[in-house]
Amino acid sequence: MLTLTLFALPSALAGCRTPIVDATIVNRGPEIHLLEFDYPYASFGADSLAPGGRYRYEFAIQGSGPLTFQFSDVRGHSHVSKGPQVAKGQQGTLTLTVDDRSQVTWSQQLSGPGQ
């Protein structure tokens, strides 16, 4: 019986997974620089994103709070865009699109706790 339990445990644990958000930043304008995406308790970013470029990143939301995206345009002007509030355990997809006027559109399909 103990042997059966030991074989079943890894199978049960394999079904557990961390809720992940698949985020994509899409640039439909001129090159942008110093990208920083902030979410509760962490952040990610890139040095630059070319026109027509995409930057993809997966992360787990570890707490509740707002999302924020900031970047610099080709003239060196800083831009900050405030996104939605999120909660620990949410998962799904999130897309930020930067247009040719440096305006940011947030599109989300998140589910889980806090919805």
N, C-alpha and C positions, 0 to 999 in steps of 0.2 A: 504494500500500500504506500509506503514511504517513497519507493522508487517511482511510482505513478505520479505522486504529488510533485516530486522534483522535476519530472519531465513536463508536467502541466504548467508549472510556475513560469518558465520562460515564455511559453506561448501566451499566457495571460498578460504578462508584462509587455509583450510585443504589441499588443493592441492599444496600449496607452501612448499618447503622443501629446506634445505641447501644442496648444493652439497658436497658429502662425498667421501673421498678416503678410501678404505678398504685395509689396509696394512698388510702384513704377512711376518714375518721373519722366515725363515726355516733354521735349523742347521743340516747340513749333515756331520759334523765333530765332533771333541771332544767338550766337554762342553766349552761354552764361557761365559764371565762375563762382568759386567758393560756396558751393551748395552745402547747406546744412539742414537736415531734417531732425527735429527734436520731438521725442515722444516721452511719456513718463519714465523717468530714471535712466534714459539713455539717448543716444543720437547716432546718426550716420551721415555720411556726406561724400562729396567728390570735389576734385579741384576744378573741373570744368565739364560742360556738356555741350557738344557741337549741335548746330542746327539740324533738326530731324533726329537727334539722338534720343536714346532711352537709357535710363539707369534703373536697374532693378535691385531690390534688396528685400530680404525676408527677415522678420523680427517677431519676437513675442512681447506682448504688452504686459509689463510687470506691475503696473499700478494704474490708478485713475488720474486723468488730467487731459490737458489740451495737446493737440498736435500743432506744430509750427514749422514752416518752411521759410528759409531765407537764402538769398543769393545776391550776387552782384551782376549787373548788366555790362555790356561792352564799354559803356562810358564810365564804369566804376561806381555807379549809383547802387546803393543797397536797397533791397526789397524784402519785406516781411509779409508773409501770408499766414493768417491764423486759420487753422482747420477745425475739425470737429473735436468734441470731447470723447475720450475713449475710456474703457474700463478694463481692468485685468481680466484676462481670459477670453477677450474677444478675438475673433479670427475672421479671415476672409481676404478681400482684395481692396486696394486703395490705389487710385491713380491721380497724380497731380499733373496737369498740363499747363505749361507756360507758353503764352501766345506771343505774337510779334510785338506787343506793347508791354511785355513783362507782367501781364495779368495772369494770375494763377486760378485755375478751376480745379476744385476737389471733387472727385467721384469716388464713392465708397459703397462697398457691399460687405458690411461687417455684421457678424452675428455673435451670439453668446451672452455672457453676463453683462448686465448694464443696458441691454436693449429694451 
